[in-house]
Amino acid sequence: MAGRPARNVALSPEQRKSLQVFVQRPTSPQGKVTRAWIALLAADGMATTAIAARLGVTAAFISKWRKRFARIRSAAPVLPLS
């Protein structure tokens, strides 16, 4: 039985580039890196359960951040990760 459809996460080219640089920086805090990966993978169309399995977190955690990213995607040039 399928659940609710996942919220769409759309990233501008600038947001995507900023997140890609952030996840590759060795000094980036790992909690924020996880949230950045959620945004990047969700924007690529990956399913919530697949993202959760890949990152080793719960589907509920992914859903929470999908909702936040979808709500603020157009309001900020760079997505807040905290």
N, C-alpha and C positions, 0 to 999 in steps of 0.2 A: 504494500500500500504506500503510495507516494504522499509525502508531506506537502507543506506549502512550497511554492516556487521560491527559489533563492532570490534575494534582492540583487538587482543589477548594480555592479560597481563599474563606473566609467571613469577612466583617468585621462587627463589631458596629456599631451606629449611631455610637457614640463613636469607634471606630477610623476609620470612614469619614470622619467630620467632621474629625478630627485630620489625616488624610492630605490631605483636600481643602484645608484651610487651609494646610498645609505646602507643597503644590505651587504655590500661588498667591503665596506670600511671595517677593518678589524677592531676599531675602538667603539663601534656602535653598541649600545646596550642591547643585550639579547632579547629582552622582552619586546622592545620596540622593533627589533629586526623581525621577530615573529609576526608582529602586526603589519609590518611593511610587506612581508611575504604574502600575508592574507590578502591585502589589497591587490598586489600584483597578480596572484594566481586567480583571484575572483574576477579581476578585469579581463583575464585571458579566457574566462568561461569555465574554469574548473569547478566541479561540483563541491558542495560544502563537505560532504563525507570524504571525498578524495583529498581535499586540502587538509582536513583534520588528520587523516591517516599519514599524509606526507610530513606534516609538521609535528605530529605527536601530541596534539591537543584535542579537546572535545569538539564535537559538531556544534554544541551550544556556544562555545567560545567563538567559533568561526561566524556563526549566525549573529552574535552580538556585534562583532566588528563589521560585518557586512552591512548591518543596519546603520551603524554609525557612519561608515564611509559613504553610503548611499545618501544619507541625510545631509552631509556637509560637503559633498564633492564639488559643488559649484560655488560654495561660499569662500573657500580658501585656495590660494594658489598651490599650497603644499598641504597634504593631509596631516592633521595632528595625530600622533601615534600614542598619546597618553591621555 
